[in-house]
Amino acid sequence: MADSISLADKLATFNDHWSPRTITTFNDCDVMVVKVKGEFTWHKHDDTDDFFLVLKGKLDIELRDRTVTLGPGELYVVPKGVEHRPVAREEVHLMLIEPTGTPNTGDKATAAARKLA
């Protein structure tokens, strides 16, 4: 990697929600930024954990038995195989890290295509 990456600059390049942008890779993982608003679908990842770091806003990660609420600078890792649904009442900016090729819905048939920032 030749230069540092500004997360704010990368987030400023797009406006759509629930469409993660890969900004770099790390040990066969994609490091992504995404803007989210509203409810995502209930899903799980059978083969990998799901990493969420809130950069701006407030995110609820609904689990079947409780809700984890995150603010700026807070992170949560959903263990693999655990069903969850991210919910953002207002726009939230996140950084995500997951193995390259992991479908964002846990299902390749319904997953969003990967984009670069």
DSSP file with accessible surface (Angstrom, degrees, kcal/mol):
  #  RESIDUE AA STRUCTURE BP1 BP2  ACC     N-H-->O    O-->H-N    N-H-->O    O-->H-N    TCO  KAPPA ALPHA  PHI   PSI    X-CA   Y-CA   Z-CA
    1    1 A M              0   0  170      0, 0.0     3,-0.0     0, 0.0    23,-0.0   0.000 360.0 360.0 360.0 122.6    0.0    0.0    0.0
    2    2 A A        +     0   0   94      1,-0.1     2,-0.3     2,-0.1     0, 0.0   0.855 360.0  17.2 -80.3 -39.0    1.6    3.2   -1.2
    3    3 A D  S    S-     0   0  131      1,-0.1    -1,-0.1     0, 0.0     2,-0.0  -0.872  84.5 -90.6-132.3 166.5   -0.4    5.8    0.7
    4    4 A S        -     0   0  115     -2,-0.3     2,-0.5     1,-0.1    -1,-0.1  -0.293  39.3-127.7 -70.6 161.5   -2.7    6.1    3.7
    5    5 A I        -     0   0   51      4,-0.0     2,-0.7    -2,-0.0     3,-0.1  -0.963   8.4-146.3-116.7 126.8   -6.5    5.8    3.1
    6    6 A S     >  -     0   0   48     -2,-0.5     4,-2.2     1,-0.2     5,-0.2  -0.823   4.5-162.1 -90.5 114.5   -8.9    8.4    4.3
    7    7 A L  H  > S+     0   0   52     -2,-0.7     4,-2.7     1,-0.2     5,-0.2   0.906  92.2  52.8 -62.7 -40.1  -12.2    6.6    5.3
    8    8 A A  H  > S+     0   0   70      1,-0.2     4,-1.7     2,-0.2    -1,-0.2   0.910 108.7  49.7 -62.1 -42.0  -14.1    9.9    5.1
    9    9 A D  H  4 S+     0   0  114      2,-0.2     4,-0.4     1,-0.2    -1,-0.2   0.912 111.9  48.0 -63.7 -41.7  -12.8   10.5    1.6
   10   10 A K  H >< S+     0   0   62     -4,-2.2     3,-1.4     1,-0.2    -2,-0.2   0.922 110.8  50.8 -64.9 -42.3  -13.8    7.0    0.5
   11   11 A L  H >< S+     0   0    8     -4,-2.7     3,-1.1     1,-0.3    -1,-0.2   0.821 102.6  62.0 -65.1 -28.3  -17.3    7.4    2.0
   12   12 A A  T 3< S+     0   0   77     -4,-1.7    -1,-0.3     1,-0.2    -2,-0.2   0.618  88.3  73.3 -73.5  -9.2  -17.7   10.8    0.2
   13   13 A T  T <  S+     0   0   93     -3,-1.4     2,-0.3    -4,-0.4    -1,-0.2   0.521 103.2  29.2 -85.1  -4.4  -17.4    9.0   -3.2
   14   14 A F    <   -     0   0   10     -3,-1.1   103,-0.0    -4,-0.2    -1,-0.0  -0.977  48.3-165.8-151.0 162.1  -20.9    7.4   -3.0
   15   15 A N        +     0   0  130     -2,-0.3    -1,-0.1     2,-0.1    -3,-0.0   0.498  53.5 110.0-124.2 -13.9  -24.4    7.9   -1.6
   16   16 A D        -     0   0   60      3,-0.1    19,-0.5     1,-0.1     3,-0.4  -0.318  60.8-126.7 -72.7 154.3  -26.2    4.6   -1.9
   17   17 A H  S    S+     0   0   69      1,-0.2    19,-0.3    17,-0.1    -1,-0.1  -0.695  80.4  15.9-100.5 152.7  -27.0    2.5    1.1
   18   18 A W  S    S+     0   0   55     17,-2.6    -1,-0.2    -2,-0.3    18,-0.1   0.795  90.7 115.3  60.5  31.7  -26.2   -1.2    1.9
   19   19 A S        -     0   0   10     16,-0.5    16,-0.1    -3,-0.4    -1,-0.1  -0.715  56.6-151.9-130.5  81.4  -23.6   -1.3   -0.9
   20   20 A P        -     0   0   11      0, 0.0    95,-0.9     0, 0.0     2,-0.5  -0.171   2.2-148.8 -58.7 145.3  -20.1   -1.9    0.6
   21   21 A R  E     -Ab  33 115A  29     12,-3.0    12,-2.1    93,-0.1     2,-0.4  -0.972  12.4-132.4-116.7 123.9  -17.0   -0.5   -1.1
   22   22 A T  E     +Ab  32 116A  12     93,-3.3    95,-2.2    -2,-0.5    10,-0.3  -0.627  26.3 175.1 -74.0 127.5  -13.8   -2.4   -0.8
   23   23 A I  E     -     0   0A  22      8,-3.2     2,-0.3     1,-0.4     9,-0.2   0.637  63.8 -22.5-108.3 -21.3  -11.0    0.1    0.0
   24   24 A T  E     -A   31   0A  45      7,-1.3     7,-2.8     2,-0.0    -1,-0.4  -0.957  62.5-111.6-169.3 175.7   -8.1   -2.4    0.5
   25   25 A T  E     -A   30   0A  91     -2,-0.3     2,-0.3     5,-0.2     5,-0.2  -0.896  20.6-171.5-121.5 156.0   -7.4   -6.0    1.4
   26   26 A F  E >  S-A   29   0A 124      3,-2.6     3,-1.1    -2,-0.3    -2,-0.0  -0.925  70.6 -25.4-149.4 112.1   -5.8   -7.5    4.5
   27   27 A N  T 3  S-     0   0  130     -2,-0.3     3,-0.1     1,-0.3    -1,-0.0   0.903 128.5 -43.7  48.2  54.3   -4.7  -11.1    4.8
   28   28 A D  T 3  S+     0   0  145      1,-0.2    72,-2.2    71,-0.1     2,-0.4   0.739 119.5 114.4  64.3  22.9   -7.3  -12.4    2.2
   29   29 A C  E <   -AC  26  99A  28     -3,-1.1    -3,-2.6    70,-0.3     2,-0.5  -0.932  65.3-126.6-120.4 149.0  -10.0  -10.1    3.7
   30   30 A D  E     -AC  25  98A  10     68,-3.3    68,-1.9    -2,-0.4     2,-0.6  -0.809  14.0-153.0 -90.0 131.9  -11.7   -7.1    2.2
   31   31 A V  E     +AC  24  97A  17     -7,-2.8    -8,-3.2    -2,-0.5    -7,-1.3  -0.945  30.1 178.1-101.3 122.4  -11.7   -4.0    4.3
   32   32 A M  E     -AC  22  96A   0     64,-3.3    64,-2.6    -2,-0.6     2,-0.3  -0.879  29.0-149.7-128.9 156.0  -14.8   -2.0    3.3
   33   33 A V  E     +AC  21  95A   0    -12,-2.1   -12,-3.0    -2,-0.3     2,-0.3  -0.925  24.1 174.8-118.0 150.7  -16.8    1.1    4.0
   34   34 A V  E     - C   0  94A   3     60,-1.9    60,-2.6    -2,-0.3     2,-0.4  -0.992  27.4-138.9-153.8 148.3  -20.5    1.3    3.7
   35   35 A K  E     - C   0  93A  12    -19,-0.5   -17,-2.6    -2,-0.3   -16,-0.5  -0.939  29.2-173.4-106.0 133.6  -23.4    3.7    4.3
   36   36 A V  E     + C   0  92A   1     56,-2.6    56,-2.6    -2,-0.4     2,-0.3  -0.956  14.7 167.3-130.1 148.9  -26.5    2.1    5.8
   37   37 A K  E     +     0   0A 101     -2,-0.4     2,-0.2    54,-0.2    52,-0.2  -0.914  54.9   6.0-158.4 134.4  -30.0    3.3    6.6
   38   38 A G  E    S- C   0  88A  32     50,-3.6    50,-2.7    -2,-0.3     2,-0.4  -0.559 102.5 -32.1  91.9-158.7  -33.1    1.3    7.4
   39   39 A E  E     - C   0  87A 116     48,-0.2    48,-0.2    -2,-0.2     2,-0.2  -0.838  49.1-153.3-105.1 135.2  -33.3   -2.4    8.0
   40   40 A F        -     0   0   33     46,-2.5     2,-0.1    -2,-0.4     3,-0.0  -0.451  39.0 -84.2 -89.3 174.2  -31.1   -5.0    6.4
   41   41 A T        -     0   0   76     -2,-0.2     2,-0.2     1,-0.1    -1,-0.1  -0.462  43.6-101.2 -79.6 149.9  -32.3   -8.6    5.9
   42   42 A W        +     0   0   64     43,-0.1     2,-0.3    -2,-0.1    43,-0.2  -0.552  64.3 144.2 -64.4 132.6  -32.0  -11.2    8.6
   43   43 A H  B     -D   84   0A  12     41,-2.2    41,-2.8    -2,-0.2     2,-0.3  -0.969  34.5-150.6-160.7 172.4  -29.1  -13.4    7.7
   44   44 A K        -     0   0   91     61,-0.5     2,-0.5    -2,-0.3    39,-0.1  -0.962  16.5-132.5-147.7 161.3  -26.1  -15.4    9.0
   45   45 A H        -     0   0    8     -2,-0.3    36,-2.9    37,-0.3    37,-0.3  -0.974  13.7-166.7-118.1 112.3  -22.7  -16.4    7.7
   46   46 A D  S    S+     0   0   98     -2,-0.5    -1,-0.1    60,-0.3     3,-0.1   0.776  85.7  34.3 -70.1 -27.1  -22.0  -20.1    8.2
   47   47 A D  S    S+     0   0  146      1,-0.1     2,-0.3     2,-0.1    -1,-0.2   0.423 117.5  34.3-112.6  -1.3  -18.3  -19.9    7.6
   48   48 A T  S    S-     0   0   27     -3,-0.3    33,-0.4    31,-0.1    -3,-0.2  -0.997  72.3-110.7-152.9 153.6  -17.1  -16.5    9.0
   49   49 A D        -     0   0   79     -2,-0.3     2,-0.5    31,-0.2    -2,-0.1  -0.349  33.8-125.2 -73.0 166.0  -17.7  -14.0   11.8
   50   50 A D  E     -E   78   0A   7     28,-2.5    28,-2.9    -2,-0.1     2,-0.5  -0.965  21.9-157.2-122.6 115.1  -19.2  -10.6   10.8
   51   51 A F  E     -EF  77  97A  43     46,-0.8    46,-0.6    -2,-0.5     2,-0.4  -0.800  11.7-179.4 -99.4 126.8  -17.2   -7.5   11.9
   52   52 A F  E     +EF  76  96A  10     24,-2.4    24,-2.2    -2,-0.5     2,-0.5  -0.992   6.2 179.2-126.5 126.9  -18.9   -4.1   12.3
   53   53 A L  E     -EF  75  95A  33     42,-2.0    42,-2.6    -2,-0.4     2,-0.5  -0.987  23.0-139.9-125.4 118.9  -17.1   -0.8   13.3
   54   54 A V  E     + F   0  94A   1     20,-2.6    19,-2.9    -2,-0.5    20,-0.3  -0.670  25.2 172.0 -81.6 125.7  -19.3    2.3   13.5
   55   55 A L  E    S+     0   0A  54     38,-3.0     2,-0.3    -2,-0.5    39,-0.2   0.749  72.3   5.8 -97.2 -35.5  -17.6    5.4   12.2
   56   56 A K  E    S+ F   0  93A 116     37,-1.6    37,-2.3    16,-0.1    -1,-0.4  -0.981 110.2   8.8-152.6 136.2  -20.6    7.7   12.3
   57   57 A G  S    S-     0   0   29     -2,-0.3     2,-0.4    35,-0.2    35,-0.1  -0.474  85.4 -63.3  95.9-164.7  -24.1    7.4   13.7
   58   58 A K        -     0   0  142     13,-0.2    31,-0.4    32,-0.2     2,-0.4  -0.995  43.3-167.8-133.2 126.1  -25.8    4.7   15.7
   59   59 A L  E     -G   70   0A   0     11,-2.5    11,-3.2    -2,-0.4     2,-0.5  -0.949   9.1-155.5-119.7 133.3  -26.3    1.1   14.6
   60   60 A D  E     -GH  69  87A  19     27,-2.9    27,-3.1    -2,-0.4     2,-0.7  -0.914   4.7-160.7-100.1 131.4  -28.5   -1.6   16.2
   61   61 A I  E     -GH  68  86A   0      7,-3.2     7,-2.6    -2,-0.5     2,-0.4  -0.945  15.9-151.7-109.7 105.2  -27.5   -5.2   15.5
   62   62 A E  E     -GH  67  85A  29     23,-2.8    23,-2.0    -2,-0.7     2,-0.3  -0.670  15.1-176.4 -81.5 128.5  -30.6   -7.2   16.2
   63   63 A L  E     - H   0  84A  12      3,-3.1     3,-0.3    -2,-0.4    21,-0.2  -0.751  42.3-103.9-111.4 165.4  -29.9  -10.8   17.3
   64   64 A R  S    S+     0   0  153     19,-0.7     3,-0.1    -2,-0.3    20,-0.1   0.821 120.4  31.1 -64.1 -24.2  -32.8  -13.3   17.9
   65   65 A D  S    S-     0   0  134      1,-0.2     2,-0.3     0, 0.0    -1,-0.2   0.496 130.2  -5.8-113.6  -4.2  -32.4  -12.9   21.7
   66   66 A R        -     0   0  130     -3,-0.3    -3,-3.1     2,-0.0     2,-0.4  -0.980  62.7-110.1-172.1 174.0  -31.2   -9.3   22.1
   67   67 A T  E     -G   62   0A  73     -2,-0.3     2,-0.5    -5,-0.2    -5,-0.2  -0.984  17.9-153.5-124.2 132.8  -30.0   -6.1   20.4
   68   68 A V  E     -G   61   0A  20     -7,-2.6    -7,-3.2    -2,-0.4     2,-0.5  -0.923  13.6-156.9-103.6 124.0  -26.5   -4.7   20.5
   69   69 A T  E     -G   60   0A  71     -2,-0.5     2,-0.4    -9,-0.2    -9,-0.2  -0.903   9.7-169.4-107.2 129.4  -26.3   -0.9   20.0
   70   70 A L  E     -G   59   0A   9    -11,-3.2   -11,-2.5    -2,-0.5     3,-0.1  -0.938   5.7-172.2-120.7 141.0  -23.1    0.6   18.7
   71   71 A G    >   -     0   0   14     -2,-0.4     3,-2.2   -13,-0.2   -17,-0.4  -0.594  51.2 -46.6-115.2-177.8  -22.1    4.3   18.5
   72   72 A P  T 3  S+     0   0   88      0, 0.0   -17,-0.2     0, 0.0    -1,-0.2  -0.204 128.1  16.2 -54.1 132.8  -19.0    5.9   16.8
   73   73 A G  T 3  S+     0   0   66    -19,-2.9     2,-0.3     1,-0.3   -18,-0.1   0.438 101.8 114.5  83.7   1.5  -15.8    4.2   17.6
   74   74 A E    <   -     0   0  100     -3,-2.2   -20,-2.6   -20,-0.3     2,-0.3  -0.803  43.7-169.2-106.9 148.1  -17.5    1.0   18.8
   75   75 A L  E     -E   53   0A  93     -2,-0.3     2,-0.3   -22,-0.2   -22,-0.2  -0.910   8.9-169.5-133.3 160.6  -17.4   -2.4   17.2
   76   76 A Y  E     -E   52   0A  44    -24,-2.2   -24,-2.4    -2,-0.3     2,-0.6  -0.988  11.9-149.4-147.3 142.0  -19.1   -5.8   17.4
   77   77 A V  E     -E   51   0A  57     -2,-0.3   -26,-0.2   -26,-0.2    -2,-0.0  -0.970  11.2-149.7-114.8 117.2  -18.3   -9.1   16.0
   78   78 A V  E     -E   50   0A   1    -28,-2.9   -28,-2.5    -2,-0.6     3,-0.1  -0.764  28.3-120.8 -81.8 121.3  -21.3  -11.4   15.2
   79   79 A P    >   -     0   0   62      0, 0.0     3,-1.9     0, 0.0   -34,-0.2  -0.296  36.8 -88.0 -63.5 149.5  -20.0  -15.0   15.6
   80   80 A K  T 3  S+     0   0  126      1,-0.3   -34,-0.2   -36,-0.1   -31,-0.2  -0.224 113.6  24.0 -57.1 142.9  -20.3  -17.2   12.6
   81   81 A G  T 3  S+     0   0   36    -36,-2.9     2,-0.6   -33,-0.4    -1,-0.3   0.350  90.4 124.9  84.3  -5.3  -23.6  -19.0   12.3
   82   82 A V    <   -     0   0   54     -3,-1.9   -37,-0.3   -37,-0.3    -1,-0.2  -0.784  60.4-130.0 -93.7 123.1  -25.5  -16.4   14.4
   83   83 A E        +     0   0   76     -2,-0.6   -19,-0.7   -39,-0.1     2,-0.3  -0.485  40.9 159.8 -70.6 136.7  -28.6  -14.9   12.7
   84   84 A H  E     -DH  43  63A   1    -41,-2.8   -41,-2.2    -2,-0.2   -21,-0.2  -0.968  31.3-152.6-154.3 163.6  -28.6  -11.1   12.8
   85   85 A R  E     - H   0  62A  46    -23,-2.0   -23,-2.8    -2,-0.3     2,-0.2  -0.901  16.1-142.4-144.4 114.4  -30.0   -8.0   11.2
   86   86 A P  E     - H   0  61A   3      0, 0.0   -46,-2.5     0, 0.0     2,-0.4  -0.569  21.4-170.8 -73.4 139.1  -28.3   -4.6   11.2
   87   87 A V  E     -CH  39  60A   2    -27,-3.1   -27,-2.9    -2,-0.2     2,-0.5  -0.997  11.2-174.3-135.2 128.9  -30.7   -1.6   11.6
   88   88 A A  E     -C   38   0A   1    -50,-2.7   -50,-3.6    -2,-0.4   -29,-0.1  -0.971  10.0-169.6-124.7 113.3  -29.9    2.1   11.2
   89   89 A R  E    S+     0   0A 149     -2,-0.5     2,-0.3   -31,-0.4    -1,-0.1   0.849  84.9  17.6 -69.4 -34.0  -32.7    4.6   12.1
   90   90 A E  E    S-     0   0A 139    -32,-0.4   -52,-0.2   -52,-0.1   -32,-0.2  -0.811 115.2 -62.4-125.2 170.8  -30.6    7.3   10.5
   91   91 A E  E     -     0   0A  65     -2,-0.3     2,-0.4   -54,-0.1   -54,-0.2  -0.313  56.0-169.6 -60.5 134.4  -27.7    7.1    8.1
   92   92 A V  E     -C   36   0A   1    -56,-2.6   -56,-2.6   -35,-0.1     2,-0.5  -0.961  14.5-145.2-125.6 141.3  -24.7    5.2    9.6
   93   93 A H  E     -CF  35  56A  22    -37,-2.3   -38,-3.0    -2,-0.4   -37,-1.6  -0.934  26.8-180.0-107.1 131.6  -21.2    4.9    8.3
   94   94 A L  E     -CF  34  54A   2    -60,-2.6   -60,-1.9    -2,-0.5     2,-0.4  -0.905  28.0-143.4-128.8 156.5  -19.4    1.6    8.9
   95   95 A M  E     -CF  33  53A  32    -42,-2.6   -42,-2.0    -2,-0.3     2,-0.4  -0.975  26.2-170.2-113.3 133.8  -16.1   -0.2    8.3
   96   96 A L  E     -CF  32  52A  15    -64,-2.6   -64,-3.3    -2,-0.4     2,-0.4  -0.935  10.8-166.7-121.8 147.4  -16.5   -3.9    7.6
   97   97 A I  E     +CF  31  51A  47    -46,-0.6   -46,-0.8    -2,-0.4   -66,-0.2  -0.991  24.3 144.2-133.7 125.0  -13.8   -6.6    7.4
   98   98 A E  E     -C   30   0A   8    -68,-1.9   -68,-3.3    -2,-0.4     3,-0.1  -0.987  55.2 -75.6-154.8 157.6  -14.6  -10.0    6.0
   99   99 A P  E >   -C   29   0A  46      0, 0.0     3,-2.1     0, 0.0   -70,-0.3  -0.255  64.0 -93.1 -54.9 137.1  -12.9  -12.7    3.9
  100  100 A T  T 3  S+     0   0   81    -72,-2.2   -75,-0.0     1,-0.3    -3,-0.0  -0.279 112.6  23.9 -53.1 132.2  -12.8  -11.8    0.2
  101  101 A G  T 3  S+     0   0   50      1,-0.3    -1,-0.3    -3,-0.1   -72,-0.0   0.364  81.1 145.4  92.3  -3.2  -15.8  -13.2   -1.6
  102  102 A T    <   -     0   0   19     -3,-2.1    -1,-0.3     1,-0.1     2,-0.2  -0.525  52.3-123.8 -68.9 124.0  -18.1  -13.4    1.5
  103  103 A P    >   -     0   0   25      0, 0.0     3,-1.5     0, 0.0     5,-0.1  -0.509  11.1-135.6 -70.1 134.7  -21.7  -12.7    0.4
  104  104 A N  T 3  S+     0   0   22      8,-0.3     4,-0.1     1,-0.3     7,-0.1   0.750 105.7  43.6 -66.1 -21.5  -23.1   -9.8    2.4
  105  105 A T  T 3  S-     0   0   19      2,-0.3   -61,-0.5     7,-0.1    -1,-0.3   0.418 115.0-112.8 -97.7  -1.0  -26.4  -11.7    2.9
  106  106 A G  S <  S+     0   0   32     -3,-1.5     2,-0.4   -63,-0.2   -60,-0.3   0.374  96.8  85.9  83.1  -4.7  -24.8  -15.0    3.7
  107  107 A D    >>  -     0   0   84      1,-0.1     3,-1.2    -5,-0.1     4,-1.0  -0.978  68.9-150.0-133.8 119.2  -26.2  -16.3    0.4
  108  108 A K  T 34 S+     0   0  172     -2,-0.4     3,-0.3     1,-0.3    -1,-0.1   0.817  96.6  62.1 -58.9 -29.2  -24.4  -15.8   -3.0
  109  109 A A  T 34 S+     0   0   89      1,-0.2    -1,-0.3    -6,-0.1     0, 0.0   0.815 116.2  28.5 -68.3 -28.5  -27.8  -15.8   -4.8
  110  110 A T  T <4 S+     0   0   90     -3,-1.2    -1,-0.2     2,-0.1    -2,-0.2   0.404  94.2 118.7-112.6   0.9  -29.0  -12.7   -3.0
  111  111 A A     <  -     0   0   31     -4,-1.0     2,-0.2    -3,-0.3     3,-0.1  -0.350  66.0-113.3 -74.5 149.2  -25.7  -10.9   -2.2
  112  112 A A        -     0   0   44      1,-0.1    -8,-0.3   -94,-0.1    -1,-0.1  -0.516  38.5-103.1 -74.1 145.6  -24.8   -7.5   -3.5
  113  113 A A        -     0   0   79     -2,-0.2     2,-0.2     1,-0.1    -1,-0.1  -0.405  40.4-105.7 -66.8 145.1  -21.9   -7.3   -6.0
  114  114 A R        -     0   0   76     -2,-0.1     2,-0.3   -93,-0.1   -93,-0.1  -0.540  39.5-169.3 -73.9 138.3  -18.6   -6.1   -4.6
  115  115 A K  E     -b   21   0A  85    -95,-0.9   -93,-3.3    -2,-0.2     2,-0.3  -0.913  16.3-127.6-124.8 155.4  -17.6   -2.6   -5.6
  116  116 A L  E      b   22   0A 141     -2,-0.3   -93,-0.2   -95,-0.3   -84,-0.0  -0.790 360.0 360.0-101.2 146.0  -14.4   -0.7   -5.2
  117  117 A A              0   0   36    -95,-2.2  -107,-0.1    -2,-0.3  -106,-0.1  -0.706 360.0 360.0 -98.5 360.0  -14.1    2.7   -3.6
